Amino acid sequence: MKSFLQEVSIGLSKKNKELSSKWFYDFRGSKLFEKITKLKTYYPTRTERKILKDNKIEIAYKIGRKAVIIEPGAGDFKKVAIFLDSLDKPKKYIPLDISEDYINKISQSFKKKFPKIAITPKGYDFSRNNKLPFKINSSENIIIFFPGSTIGNFEEKDAVKFLKMLKSKFKAKKIIIGADLVKDIPTLITAYDDKKGVTAKFNKNILRRINTELGADINLNSYKHLAIYNKQKKRIEMRLKSKKINNIRINGSNYLIKKNEEIHTENSHKYTIKSFKNLVNKAGWKISKTWLDDNKLFSVHCLSLI
């Protein structure tokens, strides 16, 4: 709670107001994101799942024997389930998620599906430099599974820092990672601004959490969901635009939001294979294998240490 309050206070005090996309994900936010992944216009999830399914034997070979699979920001576990059965004597699966309630609930049925694998879910915010909630044995075959192009939510310097941390703190030997690719703008915009308004609810969930957890009284209807493509930075930006003057009161502090002012809530960077290669190289990793879908909408990579 303290970190949520601190980060919200800092973000709303800035000239260019921002809130971290990680705060979308309480139990309700996680369920809303599940709904987004099932929308026709949201291509990343179904495309990545197909890549994983079509290449699961080769992915399992790349991962190797007796793997300890760690998945930061695990969500609903559906992607790891695609190839878990193909692995050679996997040792453990450690799903990490910022929403501990959600991950504990999801893991109950998952444990029944994979009774031979030790599954230990942990509530953990990988964006903060907190101590890991489990012990790392660096002699084990530690593999990070990081799908969904979550890497695209980071600014470049933070993405490099995160990838370096997977090496130093998690002692990862390899990473299986998803990265969304640059494509036509209409396809990108409709993926992040659906007609049913599910993405809008997901974006506004951050405001709803400020109300329920920090005691604010924000009228969610006085904010409009925006999804903009920034050509220069090759990213989708999600924002909340204030329709009128709003005064947000939290814990005795006031934050004035002017009419038409925007709160930046998420970035989703899109890559070419070359730009992604350059990114991972800066963090001391190399691409040892890339898998693509037929339409080259999305990419999955196996990274190994340089």
C-alpha positions as CSV (number, residue, x, y, z in Angstrom):
1,M,0.0,0.0,0.0
2,K,2.8,2.4,0.9
3,S,4.6,1.9,-2.4
4,F,1.3,2.5,-4.3
5,L,0.7,5.7,-2.4
6,Q,4.2,6.9,-2.9
7,E,4.3,6.2,-6.6
8,V,0.9,7.7,-7.2
9,S,1.9,10.9,-5.3
10,I,5.1,11.2,-7.3
11,G,3.4,10.5,-10.6
12,L,0.6,13.0,-10.1
13,S,3.0,15.7,-8.8
14,K,4.9,15.8,-12.1
15,K,4.4,18.4,-14.8
16,N,3.8,15.6,-17.3
17,K,1.6,13.4,-15.1
18,E,2.1,9.6,-15.2
19,L,1.1,6.4,-13.4
20,S,2.9,3.1,-13.8
21,S,1.1,0.4,-15.8
22,K,1.9,-2.2,-13.2
23,W,-0.9,-0.7,-11.0
24,F,-3.5,-1.9,-13.5
25,Y,-3.1,-5.3,-12.0
26,D,-5.1,-6.0,-8.9
27,F,-7.5,-9.0,-9.1
28,R,-10.1,-7.0,-11.2
29,G,-7.4,-5.6,-13.5
30,S,-5.9,-9.1,-14.1
31,K,-9.4,-10.4,-15.0
32,L,-10.0,-7.4,-17.4
33,F,-6.6,-8.1,-19.1
34,E,-7.8,-11.7,-19.6
35,K,-10.8,-10.3,-21.4
36,I,-8.6,-8.1,-23.6
37,T,-6.5,-11.1,-24.7
38,K,-9.7,-12.7,-26.0
39,L,-10.7,-9.7,-28.2
40,K,-10.5,-10.2,-32.0
41,T,-8.6,-6.9,-32.4
42,Y,-6.0,-7.8,-29.8
43,Y,-3.5,-9.9,-31.9
44,P,-0.5,-10.2,-29.5
45,T,-1.8,-13.0,-27.2
46,R,-3.3,-15.4,-29.7
47,T,-0.3,-14.8,-32.1
48,E,2.2,-15.5,-29.4
49,R,0.3,-18.6,-28.2
50,K,0.4,-20.0,-31.8
51,I,4.1,-19.4,-32.1
52,L,4.7,-21.2,-28.7
53,K,2.4,-24.1,-29.8
54,D,3.9,-24.4,-33.3
55,N,7.5,-24.5,-31.9
56,K,7.1,-26.0,-28.4
57,I,9.4,-29.0,-29.1
58,E,12.2,-26.7,-30.3
59,I,11.6,-24.3,-27.4
60,A,11.7,-27.2,-24.9
61,Y,15.0,-28.3,-26.5
62,K,16.4,-24.8,-26.1
63,I,15.3,-24.7,-22.4
64,G,17.0,-28.0,-21.7
65,R,16.8,-30.6,-18.9
66,K,15.7,-30.1,-15.3
67,A,14.7,-26.5,-15.8
68,V,13.6,-24.1,-13.1
69,I,11.2,-21.8,-14.9
70,I,10.6,-18.4,-13.4
71,E,7.9,-16.2,-14.9
72,P,7.9,-12.6,-13.7
73,G,4.3,-11.1,-14.2
74,A,2.9,-14.6,-14.8
75,G,-0.8,-13.6,-15.1
76,D,-3.0,-16.6,-16.0
77,F,-0.2,-19.2,-16.8
78,K,-1.8,-20.1,-20.1
79,K,1.3,-19.5,-22.2
80,V,3.7,-21.6,-20.0
81,A,1.1,-24.4,-20.1
82,I,1.6,-24.7,-23.8
83,F,5.2,-26.1,-23.6
84,L,5.5,-27.3,-19.9
85,D,4.5,-30.9,-20.9
86,S,7.2,-30.9,-23.6
87,L,10.1,-30.2,-21.2
88,D,12.6,-32.8,-20.1
89,K,12.1,-33.4,-16.4
90,P,11.4,-29.8,-15.3
91,K,12.3,-29.2,-11.7
92,K,10.1,-26.2,-10.7
93,Y,7.8,-23.5,-12.0
94,I,7.9,-20.2,-10.0
95,P,5.2,-17.8,-11.2
96,L,5.6,-14.2,-9.9
97,D,2.8,-11.6,-10.0
98,I,2.1,-8.2,-8.5
99,S,-1.4,-9.5,-7.6
100,E,-0.8,-12.2,-5.0
101,D,-4.6,-13.0,-4.6
102,Y,-4.9,-13.5,-8.4
103,I,-1.8,-15.7,-8.8
104,N,-2.7,-17.9,-5.7
105,K,-6.2,-18.5,-7.0
106,I,-5.0,-19.3,-10.6
107,S,-2.3,-21.7,-9.3
108,Q,-4.8,-24.0,-7.5
109,S,-6.2,-25.5,-10.7
110,F,-2.8,-25.3,-12.4
111,K,-1.2,-27.5,-9.8
112,K,-3.9,-30.2,-10.5
113,K,-3.0,-30.1,-14.3
114,F,0.8,-30.5,-13.6
115,P,1.0,-32.6,-10.5
116,K,4.6,-33.8,-11.2
117,I,6.0,-30.2,-11.2
118,A,6.7,-28.2,-8.0
119,I,4.7,-25.0,-8.5
120,T,5.4,-22.2,-6.0
121,P,3.5,-18.9,-6.8
122,K,4.8,-15.8,-5.2
123,G,3.5,-12.2,-5.0
124,Y,6.4,-10.1,-6.3
125,D,6.8,-6.7,-8.0
126,F,9.8,-7.2,-10.4
127,S,10.0,-3.5,-11.2
128,R,11.2,-2.7,-7.7
129,N,14.6,-3.7,-6.3
130,N,13.1,-5.9,-3.6
131,K,14.7,-9.1,-2.2
132,L,13.5,-12.2,-4.0
133,P,10.8,-14.2,-2.1
134,F,12.7,-17.5,-2.7
135,K,16.2,-18.8,-2.8
136,I,18.2,-19.0,-6.0
137,N,20.6,-21.9,-6.6
138,S,22.9,-20.6,-9.4
139,S,24.0,-24.2,-10.3
140,E,20.4,-25.0,-11.5
141,N,19.2,-24.5,-15.1
142,I,17.3,-21.3,-14.4
143,I,15.2,-20.1,-17.3
144,I,13.2,-16.9,-17.3
145,F,9.9,-17.0,-19.3
146,F,8.8,-13.4,-20.1
147,P,6.1,-13.5,-22.8
148,G,3.5,-11.0,-23.9
149,S,5.9,-8.2,-25.0
150,T,6.0,-6.9,-21.4
151,I,9.5,-5.9,-22.2
152,G,7.9,-3.2,-24.4
153,N,6.4,-1.5,-21.3
154,F,9.9,-0.4,-20.3
155,E,11.9,2.6,-21.6
156,E,15.0,1.4,-23.3
157,K,17.4,2.1,-20.4
158,D,15.0,0.4,-18.0
159,A,14.6,-2.6,-20.3
160,V,18.4,-3.0,-20.4
161,K,18.5,-2.7,-16.6
162,F,15.8,-5.4,-16.2
163,L,17.5,-7.8,-18.6
164,K,20.8,-7.3,-16.7
165,M,19.0,-7.9,-13.4
166,L,17.7,-11.3,-14.7
167,K,21.3,-12.3,-15.2
168,S,22.7,-10.9,-11.9
169,K,19.8,-11.4,-9.4
170,F,17.9,-14.3,-10.9
171,K,21.1,-16.0,-12.2
172,A,19.2,-16.9,-15.5
173,K,21.0,-19.1,-18.0
174,K,18.5,-18.3,-20.8
175,I,15.4,-16.2,-21.4
176,I,12.4,-17.1,-23.5
177,I,10.9,-13.7,-24.3
178,G,8.1,-12.2,-26.4
179,A,8.5,-9.0,-28.4
180,D,5.8,-7.2,-30.4
181,L,6.8,-6.1,-33.9
182,V,6.5,-2.8,-35.7
183,K,3.4,-2.9,-38.1
184,D,0.7,-0.8,-39.6
185,I,-0.7,1.9,-37.3
186,P,-4.5,0.9,-37.6
187,T,-3.8,-2.6,-36.4
188,L,-1.9,-1.2,-33.4
189,I,-4.5,1.4,-32.5
190,T,-7.5,-1.1,-32.7
191,A,-5.5,-3.5,-30.5
192,Y,-5.3,-0.9,-27.7
193,D,-8.6,0.9,-28.2
194,D,-11.4,-1.7,-28.7
195,K,-15.0,-0.8,-29.6
196,K,-16.3,-2.8,-26.6
197,G,-14.4,-0.5,-24.2
198,V,-12.6,-3.3,-22.3
199,T,-9.2,-1.6,-22.7
200,A,-10.8,1.7,-21.5
201,K,-12.0,-0.1,-18.3
202,F,-8.6,-1.7,-17.9
203,N,-6.9,1.7,-18.2
204,K,-9.3,3.3,-15.8
205,N,-8.8,0.5,-13.3
206,I,-5.8,2.4,-12.1
207,L,-8.1,5.3,-11.0
208,R,-10.6,2.9,-9.5
209,R,-7.7,1.4,-7.4
210,I,-6.7,4.9,-6.2
211,N,-10.3,5.3,-5.0
212,T,-10.7,1.9,-3.3
213,E,-7.2,1.6,-1.9
214,L,-6.1,5.2,-1.2
215,G,-9.5,6.7,-0.4
216,A,-9.8,9.1,-3.3
217,D,-13.1,10.1,-4.9
218,I,-12.3,10.2,-8.6
219,N,-15.2,10.2,-11.1
220,L,-14.0,7.7,-13.7
221,N,-16.4,9.1,-16.3
222,S,-14.6,12.4,-16.3
223,Y,-11.6,10.7,-17.9
224,K,-11.3,9.5,-21.5
225,H,-9.2,6.5,-22.5
226,L,-6.6,7.3,-25.3
227,A,-4.3,5.0,-27.3
228,I,-1.8,6.9,-29.4
229,Y,1.0,5.7,-31.7
230,N,4.2,7.6,-31.2
231,K,6.0,7.2,-34.5
232,Q,9.3,8.6,-33.4
233,K,9.5,6.3,-30.4
234,K,7.8,3.3,-32.1
235,R,5.4,2.8,-29.3
236,I,1.7,2.8,-28.3
237,E,1.0,5.2,-25.5
238,M,-2.0,4.8,-23.3
239,R,-3.3,7.9,-21.6
240,L,-6.2,9.1,-19.5
241,K,-7.4,12.5,-20.7
242,S,-9.3,14.7,-18.2
243,K,-12.6,16.0,-19.7
244,K,-12.8,18.8,-17.1
245,I,-10.9,20.3,-14.2
246,N,-10.4,17.6,-11.7
247,N,-9.1,17.8,-8.2
248,I,-7.8,14.5,-6.9
249,R,-7.5,14.4,-3.1
250,I,-5.4,11.6,-1.6
251,N,-4.2,11.2,2.0
252,G,-4.6,15.0,2.7
253,S,-2.8,16.1,-0.6
254,N,-4.5,17.7,-3.6
255,Y,-3.5,17.0,-7.2
256,L,-5.0,19.4,-9.8
257,I,-5.7,17.9,-13.2
258,K,-6.6,20.6,-15.8
259,K,-9.2,20.2,-18.5
260,N,-7.6,18.2,-21.4
261,E,-4.6,17.3,-19.3
262,E,-3.4,13.7,-19.8
263,I,-2.1,11.2,-17.4
264,H,0.4,8.8,-19.1
265,T,-0.3,5.2,-17.9
266,E,1.5,2.9,-20.3
267,N,4.0,2.5,-23.1
268,S,4.1,-0.5,-25.4
269,H,7.2,-0.4,-27.5
270,K,7.3,-2.2,-30.9
271,Y,10.5,-3.6,-32.3
272,T,12.1,-4.8,-35.5
273,I,14.3,-7.9,-35.1
274,K,17.3,-5.7,-35.5
275,S,16.3,-3.1,-32.8
276,F,15.4,-6.0,-30.4
277,K,18.8,-7.6,-31.0
278,N,20.5,-4.3,-30.3
279,L,18.5,-3.9,-27.0
280,V,19.4,-7.4,-25.7
281,N,23.0,-7.1,-26.7
282,K,23.3,-3.9,-24.5
283,A,22.3,-6.1,-21.6
284,G,24.8,-8.8,-22.2
285,W,22.4,-11.3,-24.0
286,K,22.4,-12.6,-27.5
287,I,19.5,-14.0,-29.6
288,S,20.2,-17.7,-30.1
289,K,16.8,-18.4,-31.9
290,T,13.9,-16.4,-33.1
291,W,10.4,-17.7,-33.9
292,L,7.8,-15.7,-35.9
293,D,4.2,-16.1,-37.0
294,D,3.5,-16.3,-40.7
295,N,2.3,-12.7,-40.9
296,K,5.4,-11.4,-38.9
297,L,3.1,-9.7,-36.3
298,F,5.0,-11.0,-33.2
299,S,8.3,-12.6,-32.2
300,V,9.4,-15.0,-29.6
301,H,13.2,-15.2,-28.9
302,C,15.5,-17.5,-27.0
303,L,18.3,-15.4,-25.4
304,S,21.5,-16.8,-24.1
305,L,24.4,-15.1,-22.4
306,I,27.1,-13.4,-24.5
